[in-house]
Structures are given as structure tokens and as C-alpha cells.
């Protein structure tokens, strides 16, 4: 990873934390331009855009991050949440289900899939997902 991009991302995060969102967005945009191959920079740009209500631009940035690194969990989660918010339930569900099949993202994928099913009033399916994952993770120190 390019250290300049990493420092730019940290600067953007600091600006966000101090409610300077427009400046942060500019820094994240510059970071994605500094290294157009950095999924981290694209993810932060997508997140900042989405949080600022610029969903379509945020989606483009999240998808760019995933084009660069298909398994980049933060971008997958961000895209799925954005799609969920916009009502693209089928696509969000497909992302959560794919995450659930991967060991490193199984738990967040399952939790968000269950939440999506509740939102869609598919309570029986949500309960099945939650119960199956509770059983699977019964011995997990996180529970």
C-alpha cells in the first residue's frame, strides 16, 4: 500500500471526526486519484459519499473498490447496506448470502442477511438464518 494514500485516508478520517465532512470527502477523492488501484481509498470515498446522501456516486466508488479486491469486506458491506437502503433488496441479499459462504465474513453476512429478511417481513426465513448461525457459532467467544 502507498503510505501517502494511507496518510490521506487517516487525514480524511480525522476531518470526518471533527465534522469537516466536505474537506474529508475532498481528501478521500484525492486519495483515490493518488492511487487508483487502492480499494481502501475507494471504499472510504464510497462511504463518505453515501453518508453524504450521494448514493449513486457512493455505489460507483464501492463497486470500484470491489473491482480491485472482490473480497474487500468493508466495501462489500458498504455496497450491500447502500443497496438495502435504496430498496435493491435482491442484490443486497445476494451480497449477504455470498458473504455468509465465506469464512472471514460469514458472521457479518449472516447477521445482515437476517436483518434484511426482517426488514422485508420474511420472518420465518430470518429466524432460520439466525437459529442456524447461532448453532454454528455457539462456541464462539463473541457470543
Rosetta silent file (secondary structure, phi, psi, omega in degrees, C-alpha in Angstrom):
SEQUENCE: XXXXXXXXXXXXXXXXXXXXXXXXXXXXXXXXXXXXXXXXXXXXXXXXXXXXXXXXXXXXXXXXXXXXXXXXXXXXXXXXXXXXXXXXXXXXXXXXXXXXXXXXXXXXXXXXXXXXXXXXXXXXXXXXXXXXXXXXXXXXXXX
SCORE:     score description
SCORE:     0.000 S_00000001
   1 L     0.000  144.075  178.989    0.000    0.000    0.000 S_00000001
   2 L   -73.902  119.590 -178.699    1.085    3.534   -0.774 S_00000001
   3 H   -61.077  -32.042  178.157    1.917    5.303    2.526 S_00000001
   4 H   -63.322  -39.868  178.012    0.756    8.629    1.087 S_00000001
   5 H   -65.629  -43.147  179.592   -2.674    7.142    0.408 S_00000001
   6 H   -61.497  -40.960  178.073   -2.792    5.662    3.909 S_00000001
   7 H   -68.417  -36.718  177.233   -1.927    9.066    5.419 S_00000001
   8 H   -63.276  -42.601  178.404   -4.517   10.757    3.214 S_00000001
   9 H   -61.804  -42.720  178.725   -7.140    8.285    4.415 S_00000001
  10 H   -63.947  -39.205  176.400   -6.176    8.984    8.031 S_00000001
  11 H   -62.299  -44.723  178.076   -6.426   12.715    7.398 S_00000001
  12 H   -59.809  -42.254  178.853   -9.882   12.201    5.880 S_00000001
  13 H   -63.861  -39.331  178.156  -10.979   10.157    8.880 S_00000001
  14 H   -64.521  -43.293  178.554   -9.711   12.886   11.226 S_00000001
  15 H   -62.784  -40.200  176.746  -11.585   15.542    9.277 S_00000001
  16 H   -61.341  -42.777 -177.282  -14.764   13.439    9.454 S_00000001
  17 H   -64.518  -22.914  178.634  -14.367   13.022   13.193 S_00000001
  18 L  -103.880   22.772  174.760  -14.249   16.789   13.566 S_00000001
  19 L    61.980   28.693  177.011  -17.390   17.234   11.427 S_00000001
  20 L  -105.696   62.927 -171.475  -15.468   18.605    8.454 S_00000001
  21 H   -64.579  -38.707 -179.572  -17.162   16.253    6.004 S_00000001
  22 H   -64.069  -42.657  177.075  -16.733   18.297    2.831 S_00000001
  23 H   -64.487  -41.525  179.727  -12.977   18.521    3.419 S_00000001
  24 H   -61.478  -44.607  179.251  -12.847   14.818    4.236 S_00000001
  25 H   -58.745  -42.506  178.166  -14.688   13.953    1.031 S_00000001
  26 H   -61.913  -41.297  179.680  -12.171   16.006   -0.941 S_00000001
  27 H   -66.359  -42.865  178.711   -9.273   14.198    0.753 S_00000001
  28 H   -63.963  -38.174  177.892  -10.808   10.772    0.057 S_00000001
  29 H   -63.659  -44.132  178.293  -11.339   11.761   -3.570 S_00000001
  30 H   -64.295  -37.392  178.472   -7.696   12.846   -3.843 S_00000001
  31 H   -62.377  -40.905  178.984   -6.573    9.589   -2.200 S_00000001
  32 H   -69.425  -25.224  175.349   -8.447    7.573   -4.828 S_00000001
  33 H   -80.139  -34.528  179.007   -6.755    9.692   -7.511 S_00000001
  34 H   -61.831  -41.013  178.623   -3.302    9.298   -5.918 S_00000001
  35 L  -139.682   91.725 -177.685   -3.618    5.521   -6.178 S_00000001
  36 L   -67.161   -6.163  179.128   -6.497    4.464   -8.396 S_00000001
  37 L  -101.845   10.784 -177.371   -5.660    0.844   -7.505 S_00000001
  38 L   -95.257  106.470  176.946   -6.299    1.274   -3.766 S_00000001
  39 H   -61.936  -30.639  178.536   -9.507   -0.441   -2.639 S_00000001
  40 H   -61.769  -46.306 -179.948   -9.091    1.290    0.742 S_00000001
  41 H   -64.175  -42.813 -179.672   -9.195    4.746   -0.837 S_00000001
  42 H   -66.813  -37.679  178.302  -12.205    3.847   -2.995 S_00000001
  43 H   -63.394  -46.568  179.800  -14.044    2.348   -0.012 S_00000001
  44 H   -63.268  -38.793  177.060  -13.544    5.470    2.087 S_00000001
  45 H   -62.396  -46.576  179.009  -14.674    7.614   -0.831 S_00000001
  46 H   -60.332  -42.775 -179.735  -17.786    5.454   -1.296 S_00000001
  47 H   -63.707  -45.889 -178.912  -18.589    5.564    2.402 S_00000001
  48 H   -64.760  -40.345  178.020  -18.184    9.343    2.595 S_00000001
  49 H   -63.874  -47.054 -179.104  -20.323    9.845   -0.496 S_00000001
  50 H   -62.904  -43.285  179.100  -23.058    7.523    0.787 S_00000001
  51 H   -64.833  -25.404  177.411  -23.064    9.144    4.221 S_00000001
  52 L   -89.013    8.976  177.617  -23.436   12.500    2.484 S_00000001
  53 L    81.430   11.150  179.678  -26.528   11.279    0.628 S_00000001
  54 L  -101.084   66.597 -170.745  -24.746   10.861   -2.690 S_00000001
  55 H   -60.576  -43.724 -177.359  -25.781    7.239   -3.077 S_00000001
  56 H   -63.569  -43.445  177.193  -25.205    6.786   -6.800 S_00000001
  57 H   -66.755  -37.785  177.475  -21.655    8.125   -6.592 S_00000001
  58 H   -62.328  -42.135  178.487  -21.079    6.073   -3.452 S_00000001
  59 H   -60.743  -43.014  178.884  -22.205    2.933   -5.243 S_00000001
  60 H   -59.654  -44.806 -178.881  -19.756    3.605   -8.091 S_00000001
  61 H   -66.438  -42.964  176.943  -16.893    4.018   -5.606 S_00000001
  62 H   -60.100  -43.745 -179.616  -17.839    0.861   -3.665 S_00000001
  63 H   -65.188  -35.159  176.708  -18.007   -1.106   -6.919 S_00000001
  64 H   -64.463  -43.177  177.250  -14.594    0.242   -7.937 S_00000001
  65 H   -58.814  -41.249 -178.924  -13.141   -0.962   -4.620 S_00000001
  66 H   -74.143  -29.159  172.885  -14.654   -4.382   -5.258 S_00000001
  67 H   -62.266  -35.215 -178.937  -13.347   -4.450   -8.822 S_00000001
  68 H   -80.131  -31.706 -178.405   -9.890   -4.021   -7.311 S_00000001
  69 L  -151.998   92.720 -171.629  -10.405   -6.509   -4.476 S_00000001
  70 L   -58.668  -25.917 -177.546  -13.538   -8.655   -4.746 S_00000001
  71 L  -101.209   15.203 -178.099  -13.285   -9.898   -1.161 S_00000001
  72 L   -71.687   99.515 -171.619  -12.707   -6.500    0.467 S_00000001
  73 H   -54.751  -46.350 -179.482  -15.225   -6.883    3.282 S_00000001
  74 H   -58.217  -39.348  179.431  -15.765   -3.186    4.150 S_00000001
  75 H   -70.285  -37.330  177.140  -16.670   -2.381    0.527 S_00000001
  76 H   -63.326  -44.564  178.893  -18.958   -5.415    0.289 S_00000001
  77 H   -64.764  -44.416 -179.668  -20.738   -4.386    3.478 S_00000001
  78 H   -61.074  -44.995  179.212  -20.966   -0.765    2.369 S_00000001
  79 H   -64.218  -44.518 -179.271  -22.382   -1.666   -1.030 S_00000001
  80 H   -62.260  -42.953  179.233  -24.883   -4.099    0.466 S_00000001
  81 H   -65.633  -39.078  178.056  -26.072   -1.548    3.031 S_00000001
  82 H   -64.376  -44.567  178.388  -26.377    1.135    0.367 S_00000001
  83 H   -63.581  -40.623  178.136  -28.371   -1.193   -1.879 S_00000001
  84 H   -60.192  -45.877  179.817  -30.539   -2.198    1.064 S_00000001
  85 H   -62.088  -36.808 -178.343  -31.231    1.449    1.871 S_00000001
  86 H   -82.976   -3.897  177.255  -32.142    2.149   -1.752 S_00000001
  87 L    90.375    8.381  176.648  -34.526   -0.818   -1.872 S_00000001
  88 L   -85.584   65.540 -170.742  -32.394   -3.060   -4.106 S_00000001
  89 H   -61.991  -42.415 -176.803  -33.181   -5.932   -1.765 S_00000001
  90 H   -62.818  -42.986  179.979  -32.366   -8.796   -4.136 S_00000001
  91 H   -69.433  -40.689  176.948  -28.877   -7.523   -4.882 S_00000001
  92 H   -61.654  -43.456  179.791  -28.183   -6.750   -1.211 S_00000001
  93 H   -61.619  -41.493  179.038  -29.397  -10.215   -0.273 S_00000001
  94 H   -61.231  -39.223  178.594  -27.105  -11.825   -2.855 S_00000001
  95 H   -66.144  -46.430  179.407  -24.119   -9.991   -1.355 S_00000001
  96 H   -61.760  -41.767  179.884  -25.023  -11.044    2.205 S_00000001
  97 H   -64.916  -39.874  177.122  -25.560  -14.656    1.116 S_00000001
  98 H   -64.323  -40.545  177.919  -22.192  -14.705   -0.657 S_00000001
  99 H   -62.730  -39.119 -177.608  -20.547  -13.273    2.460 S_00000001
 100 H   -62.619  -26.324 -179.222  -22.210  -15.924    4.579 S_00000001
 101 L   -83.091  -10.361 -179.512  -20.466  -18.619    2.495 S_00000001
 102 L  -101.934  133.932 -175.685  -17.017  -17.170    3.172 S_00000001
 103 H   -57.430  -44.074 -174.044  -15.306  -17.979    6.441 S_00000001
 104 H   -74.158  -15.148 -179.232  -13.872  -14.495    7.049 S_00000001
 105 H  -128.510   16.613 -175.747  -17.193  -12.735    6.507 S_00000001
 106 H   -62.258  -46.736 -175.844  -19.740  -15.389    7.470 S_00000001
 107 H   -66.454  -50.616  177.834  -20.940  -13.774   10.686 S_00000001
 108 H   -63.692  -33.815  177.713  -21.483  -10.221    9.386 S_00000001
 109 H   -63.176  -44.622 -179.135  -23.055  -11.646    6.238 S_00000001
 110 H   -67.356  -43.380 -179.174  -25.484  -13.777    8.229 S_00000001
 111 H   -61.953  -45.489 -179.414  -26.375  -11.023   10.683 S_00000001
 112 H   -71.470  -33.000  175.321  -27.089   -8.544    7.924 S_00000001
 113 H   -63.194  -45.230  178.819  -28.980  -11.136    5.885 S_00000001
 114 H   -61.138  -42.359  177.785  -31.221  -11.825    8.874 S_00000001
 115 H   -62.891  -40.365  177.498  -31.793   -8.091    9.341 S_00000001
 116 H   -63.105  -42.721  179.290  -32.653   -7.672    5.678 S_00000001
 117 H   -63.962  -38.076  175.341  -35.150  -10.524    5.883 S_00000001
 118 H   -63.118  -45.786  178.527  -36.783   -8.884    8.912 S_00000001
 119 H   -56.776  -35.046 -178.909  -36.978   -5.603    7.007 S_00000001
 120 L   -87.823    6.814  179.582  -38.724   -7.485    4.184 S_00000001
 121 L    59.871   32.653  174.820  -41.086   -9.086    6.709 S_00000001
 122 L  -101.348   67.080 -169.649  -39.761  -12.554    5.849 S_00000001
 123 H   -65.011  -39.003  179.692  -39.721  -13.502    9.496 S_00000001
 124 H   -61.833  -44.146  179.154  -39.597  -17.300    9.076 S_00000001
 125 H   -66.521  -40.372  178.550  -36.513  -17.052    6.870 S_00000001
 126 H   -61.429  -42.999  179.003  -34.887  -14.543    9.210 S_00000001
 127 H   -63.740  -42.151  179.052  -35.467  -16.858   12.145 S_00000001
 128 H   -61.246  -44.261  179.299  -33.987  -19.830   10.243 S_00000001
 129 H   -62.547  -46.821 -178.403  -30.862  -17.836    9.358 S_00000001
 130 H   -63.282  -45.736 -179.218  -30.461  -16.581   12.935 S_00000001
 131 H   -64.988  -42.711 -179.725  -31.010  -20.023   14.505 S_00000001
 132 H   -62.281  -40.774 -178.748  -28.673  -21.793   12.067 S_00000001
 133 H   -76.903  -30.959  174.648  -25.924  -19.276   12.710 S_00000001
 134 H   -63.207  -43.359  178.053  -26.459  -19.270   16.453 S_00000001
 135 H   -63.344  -44.288 -178.159  -25.988  -23.036   16.416 S_00000001
 136 H   -64.068  -34.344 -175.188  -22.923  -22.760   14.170 S_00000001
 137 L  -107.600   18.645 -176.638  -21.306  -20.122   16.399 S_00000001
 138 L   -53.358  -38.171 -177.049  -22.453  -21.473   19.749 S_00000001
 139 L   -92.227    7.099 -178.710  -18.890  -21.972   20.985 S_00000001
 140 L   -71.136  136.894  177.263  -17.668  -18.642   19.682 S_00000001
 141 L   -67.278  -14.366 -179.758  -16.149  -16.341   22.302 S_00000001
 142 L   -76.799  -14.877 -176.535  -18.014  -13.476   20.607 S_00000001
 143 L   -96.919    0.000    0.000  -21.411  -14.747   21.788 S_00000001
